[in-house]
Amino acid sequence: MDAVRAPRTELMRRVSLACYTVLVAALSLQIFGIERLEAATRGFLWVIWIGPLLVFLPGLVRGTWKTYLWLCFVLLIYFMVVVGNLFGPRSGPSDWLQLVLICVLFNTAMFYSRWRQRELAGQGA
């Protein structure tokens, strides 16, 4: 039985899903924008780079607070890579966009997880 979410919790969930979607799109565009790779190599890189994020999609859509919590841990890896890219010679606007999306997604997912857990604990779940 799914309890009703508070407005602030639902807002964090919606912002998280929006940032998640834009982040997956931005990462995909970056991978498919590499011109010197063959199509099969691009597909392989996409699975390796985007796959860890897609694992969380069912739980994010359901609104499971544990999924949002685990997503925060995985986002730390993406954060390290993007920060490394920003200090590299080929940094660009897409790296800054990814950094902002990762930071916003991390914070909103963290707040959603915390607030949702408290809501469910308060209702005896």
C-alpha positions as CSV (number, residue, x, y, z in Angstrom):
1,M,0.0,0.0,0.0
2,D,1.5,3.3,-1.1
3,A,1.0,6.2,1.3
4,V,0.3,9.7,-0.1
5,R,3.4,11.9,-0.5
6,A,3.7,15.3,1.0
7,P,3.9,18.2,-1.6
8,R,7.6,18.9,-0.9
9,T,8.4,15.2,-1.3
10,E,6.5,15.0,-4.6
11,L,8.3,18.1,-5.8
12,M,11.7,16.5,-5.1
13,R,10.6,13.3,-6.9
14,R,9.5,15.3,-10.0
15,V,12.7,17.4,-10.1
16,S,14.8,14.3,-9.7
17,L,13.0,12.5,-12.5
18,A,13.4,15.6,-14.8
19,C,17.1,15.9,-14.0
20,Y,17.6,12.2,-14.5
21,T,16.0,12.3,-17.9
22,V,18.0,15.3,-19.0
23,L,21.2,13.8,-17.7
24,V,20.7,10.5,-19.6
25,A,19.9,12.5,-22.7
26,A,23.0,14.7,-22.3
27,L,25.3,11.8,-21.7
28,S,23.8,10.0,-24.7
29,L,24.3,13.0,-27.0
30,Q,27.9,13.2,-25.8
31,I,28.6,9.6,-26.6
32,F,26.8,9.6,-30.0
33,G,28.6,12.9,-30.9
34,I,32.0,11.2,-31.0
35,E,32.6,11.1,-34.7
36,R,35.6,8.9,-34.9
37,L,33.9,5.8,-33.5
38,E,32.1,3.1,-35.3
39,A,28.4,2.6,-34.5
40,A,29.0,-0.7,-32.6
41,T,31.6,1.0,-30.5
42,R,29.3,3.9,-29.7
43,G,26.6,1.4,-28.7
44,F,29.0,-0.4,-26.4
45,L,30.1,2.8,-24.8
46,W,26.5,3.9,-24.3
47,V,25.7,0.6,-22.5
48,I,28.7,0.9,-20.3
49,W,28.3,4.6,-19.5
50,I,24.5,4.9,-19.3
51,G,23.7,1.4,-18.1
52,P,24.4,2.0,-14.4
53,L,21.9,4.9,-14.5
54,L,19.2,2.9,-16.4
55,V,19.3,0.2,-13.7
56,F,17.6,2.6,-11.4
57,L,14.8,3.6,-13.8
58,P,12.0,1.2,-12.5
59,G,12.6,2.1,-8.9
60,L,12.7,5.8,-9.7
61,V,9.4,5.6,-11.5
62,R,7.8,3.7,-8.6
63,G,9.2,6.2,-6.1
64,T,11.1,3.7,-4.0
65,W,13.1,5.7,-1.5
66,K,15.9,3.1,-1.4
67,T,16.4,3.4,-5.2
68,Y,16.9,7.2,-4.8
69,L,19.4,6.6,-2.0
70,W,21.4,4.2,-4.1
71,L,21.3,6.5,-7.1
72,C,23.1,9.1,-4.9
73,F,26.0,6.7,-4.4
74,V,26.3,6.0,-8.2
75,L,26.1,9.7,-9.0
76,L,29.3,10.2,-7.0
77,I,31.2,8.2,-9.7
78,Y,29.7,10.3,-12.5
79,F,30.5,13.5,-10.5
80,M,34.2,12.4,-10.2
81,V,34.4,11.8,-14.0
82,V,32.7,15.0,-14.9
83,V,34.9,17.1,-12.6
84,G,38.0,15.4,-14.1
85,N,36.7,16.3,-17.6
86,L,36.2,19.9,-16.6
87,F,39.9,20.2,-15.7
88,G,40.9,18.5,-19.0
89,P,41.9,20.3,-22.2
90,R,38.6,19.5,-24.0
91,S,36.1,20.7,-21.5
92,G,33.0,22.3,-22.8
93,P,29.5,23.5,-22.0
94,S,28.1,20.0,-21.9
95,D,30.5,19.1,-19.1
96,W,29.1,22.1,-17.1
97,L,25.6,21.0,-17.8
98,Q,26.3,17.5,-16.7
99,L,27.9,18.8,-13.5
100,V,24.9,21.0,-12.7
101,L,22.5,18.1,-13.4
102,I,24.4,15.7,-11.3
103,C,24.5,18.1,-8.4
104,V,20.8,18.9,-8.6
105,L,19.9,15.3,-9.0
106,F,22.0,14.2,-6.1
107,N,20.5,16.8,-3.8
108,T,16.9,16.2,-4.8
109,A,17.2,12.4,-4.7
110,M,18.8,12.7,-1.2
111,F,16.0,14.9,0.0
112,Y,13.3,12.7,-1.5
113,S,14.8,9.6,0.0
114,R,15.1,11.1,3.5
115,W,11.6,12.7,3.5
116,R,9.9,9.7,2.0
117,Q,11.5,7.4,4.5
118,R,10.3,9.6,7.3
119,E,6.8,9.7,5.8
120,L,6.6,5.9,5.6
121,A,8.0,5.5,9.1
122,G,5.4,7.9,10.5
123,Q,2.6,5.8,9.0
124,G,3.8,2.5,10.4
125,A,5.2,1.1,7.2
